């Protein structure tokens, strides 16, 4: 036993001093073997968890959530695919032949005072015209404006729409679609008749495969003639804005109508009556009269075009379609469209701000669709004494034309055979219906030739006024 030992300090600093000798004492005992193993395992697990989080976190953040319902994911994929298709190809009209129409779209919006009570709506062909407006102004997809030199591409020879505007026009209904429609309505049974498509006795037909048609029925023949021969005239003029139309005959006992006999009786359709079947076009919206033609000083002349934004080709393409519409309605004396708005201004001064009657716009392509042309060529000609002032005022307001339309008018004026051409089209397209519907009358042909000459004179007047200035 050592005497004289003095202990100083505590724990790790504890020492034993004996005179000048200093002896360090051992540290506290080391942990047991089991404790060391636990510490090692914990460190290993922490390391592995860190590695796992560091690897998987970037992968999780770069992929879409997996917890979305399958239906929601499919909807997102369909929306992305639809946007991609629209960006490349434009939209298409829903129909039997899948006819495509290209964007962009514009329509003339009413002024702010008139737009507050209006809402967007769809207009069926023959539905008596649009009844609502888009209060947001211009409608349709927005696109980057192309680089167009101001004024340079808008007009050619001062009074004709330029190449840039012509290229922006929607293609409309091509000839092959017309042939396909005529064949289709002769091979498909009708499975349903329902009210719609304008006047009381018109019906919306549904064929066996689901395709629909606006079917026009009248007690007299002249409005059936007016509808089908106005359609033929639109093709002679190169206008593709009138939907495909063809004639049919009501026979309750025939295979095509056998399934809707009771519905025919309810509609009070008589046997052996000719009807006009027009392809139903979906996606239609109201169309508004452009601002240059609304006021009492209405005019669409070169100066009015040059004042417009040359980059807005969609709006200019719609104006170009209006120039065709004015010529078409003047030639046929259609009183159920813009003339209807003009005539009703005596009771409602804001009628020119309302949607144009019997005119619609395809909501994604911008095509103006000329609907309900039954007053043309016969009924409208009998009422010229009452409405000619309105017809003439619209034609005289126009001094910008599509060159292709003017060339067709000049050919018909020079040949004076528009009557023969219309009758030939009737025989070729409806060979089995010659005994059910009379051809266009000679009196109507005479008036049509006179109105073709009037259009030709208007074009010549505008050329002299602007091409030599």
C-alpha positions, 0 to 999 in steps of 0.5 A, spaced: 500 500 500 502 506 497 502 512 502 502 519 501 498 518 494 494 525 493 488 524 488 487 531 484 482 532 478 476 528 476 475 523 470 479 523 465 484 528 468 485 524 474 492 523 476 496 521 482 502 525 484 507 522 488 512 527 489 515 529 482 512 523 479 505 523 476 502 517 474 496 517 469 490 513 471 486 509 466 480 512 462 473 510 464 471 503 461 470 502 453 463 500 451 461 493 451 462 489 444 454 489 443 454 496 444 459 497 438 455 493 434 449 497 434 452 503 433 456 500 427 449 498 424 446 504 425 451 508 421 450 503 416 443 504 415 443 511 415 448 511 410 444 506 405 438 511 406 442 517 404 444 513 398 437 511 396 434 518 397 439 521 393 438 517 387 430 516 387 429 523 389 431 526 382 427 520 378 420 522 382 421 529 381 422 528 373 416 524 372 408 525 372 405 523 379 403 516 379 397 517 383 393 520 378 387 516 376 387 512 370 381 516 367 384 523 368 391 521 365 387 519 359 384 525 358 390 529 359 393 525 353 387 526 349 388 534 350 395 534 349 394 530 342 388 534 340 392 540 341 398 538 337 393 536 331 390 542 331 397 546 331 399 542 325 392 540 321 387 545 324 380 543 326 375 539 322 367 539 321 364 533 324 361 529 318 360 523 314 366 524 310 370 527 315 371 534 311 377 538 314 377 545 314 383 549 316 383 555 322 384 560 323 377 563 325 374 570 326 367 573 326 365 580 327 363 581 334 357 586 336 359 593 339 359 593 347 352 595 348 349 590 344 354 584 347 352 584 354 345 580 353 348 575 348 351 569 349 354 564 344 350 558 341 350 553 336 346 554 330 344 548 326 343 549 318 337 552 316 335 554 323 333 561 321 340 564 323 344 565 329 341 568 335 346 570 339 353 573 339 360 572 342 361 578 347 368 577 348 369 580 341 374 576 336 373 568 337 377 563 335 385 560 336 390 565 336 396 565 332 402 568 331 401 574 325 405 572 319 410 577 316 406 581 311 408 587 308 402 592 309 398 593 303 402 589 298 399 582 299 392 584 301 390 587 294 392 585 287 390 590 281 387 595 286 380 591 287 382 584 287 384 580 294 391 578 294 394 571 294 395 572 302 388 573 303 386 567 298 391 562 301 388 564 308 381 562 306 378 556 308 377 550 303 369 549 304 366 543 301 369 540 295 366 537 289 368 530 292 364 531 298 358 533 294 358 526 290 359 522 296 353 525 300 348 524 294 350 517 294 350 516 301 343 519 302 340 514 297 343 508 300 342 509 308 335 508 311 332 514 315 331 511 323 329 518 326 325 524 324 325 530 329 323 537 329 329 542 328 332 546 322 328 552 321 321 552 319 316 548 322 315 542 317 323 542 316 325 536 320 332 533 322 333 526 319 338 521 323 340 515 318 342 508 320 349 510 321 348 516 326 349 521 320 344 527 320 341 531 315 337 537 315 331 536 311 327 541 307 319 540 306 314 545 303 307 544 300 309 548 294 315 547 289 318 553 288 322 553 295 324 546 294 327 549 287 330 555 290 334 551 295 337 546 290 338 551 284 341 556 289 346 550 291 347 548 283 349 556 282 354 556 288 358 551 284 357 554 278 360 560 281 366 556 284 363 558 291 364 552 296 360 555 302 353 552 301 353 545 305 352 539 300 345 538 298 341 533 294 334 531 293 330 525 295 322 523 295 318 522 301 315 515 300 312 512 307 312 505 304 319 505 301 325 501 305 328 508 306 322 511 310 319 504 313 322 505 320 319 512 321 312 512 318 309 514 324 313 520 324 312 522 317 304 522 319 306 526 325 310 531 321 304 531 316 309 530 310 305 528 304 307 522 299 311 522 293 313 529 295 320 532 293 325 534 299 332 537 300 337 533 304 342 538 306 348 535 310 348 537 318 354 541 320 356 541 327 360 546 330 357 552 327 356 559 331 353 566 329 356 570 324 356 578 324 355 583 319 362 586 318 363 593 321 364 596 314 357 594 311 353 595 318 352 603 317 348 607 312 354 609 309 356 601 308 361 600 303 367 595 302 372 598 298 380 598 297 381 604 302 377 600 307 381 594 306 388 598 306 386 601 313 386 594 316 391 590 319 395 586 314 397 581 319 390 579 321 389 575 315 383 571 318 379 577 319 381 579 311 379 572 309 372 573 312 371 579 309 373 576 302 368 571 304 363 576 305 364 579 298 362 572 295 356 572 299 354 579 297 354 577 290 351 570 291 345 573 294 344 579 289 344 574 284 339 569 287 335 575 290 336 571 297 331 576 302 332 571 308 339 573 310 342 580 310 336 583 306 332 581 312 337 585 317 336 591 313 329 590 312 327 590 319 331 596 321 325 600 320 322 596 327 329 595 330 335 600 328 340 595 331 338 590 327 345 590 323 349 589 329 345 582 330 347 576 327 346 575 320 340 571 318 341 564 315 348 565 316 353 561 320 361 560 321 364 554 323 367 555 329 374 552 328 375 554 321 372 560 320 368 558 314 362 562 313 356 557 311 351 560 307 344 556 310 337 556 308 337 559 300 330 557 299 328 564 297 333 564 291 331 564 284 324 564 284 320 566 291 325 572 291 325 574 284 317 575 285 318 580 291 324 584 287 319 590 287 319 590 294 326 588 296 330 590 290 333 597 294 336 593 299 339 588 294 342 593 290 345 597 296 349 591 298 352 590 291 353 597 290 357 597 297 362 592 294 368 594 290 373 588 292 372 582 289 375 575 289 378 574 282 376 567 281 368 569 282 369 575 278 372 570 272 366 565 273 361 571 273 364 574 266 364 567 263 356 566 264 355 573 262 359 571 255 356 565 254 349 566 257 348 559 258 347 559 265 340 556 265 342 550 260 348 549 265 343 549 271 338 544 268 344 540 266 346 539 273 339 537 275 339 532 270 346 529 271 345 529 279 338 527 280 336 523 274 330 519 277 327 525 280 325 529 273 318 527 274 317 530 281 320 537 281 320 542 275 327 545 272 328 552 273 323 556 270 325 560 263 323 567 267 328 566 273 333 564 268 332 571 264 332 575 271 338 571 273 342 573 266 340 580 267 343 580 275 349 577 272 350 583 267 349 587 273 354 584 277 359 585 271 357 592 271 359 593 278 366 590 277 367 594 271 365 600 275 370 599 280 376 597 276 375 604 272 374 607 279 381 604 282 385 601 277 386 607 273 387 612 279 
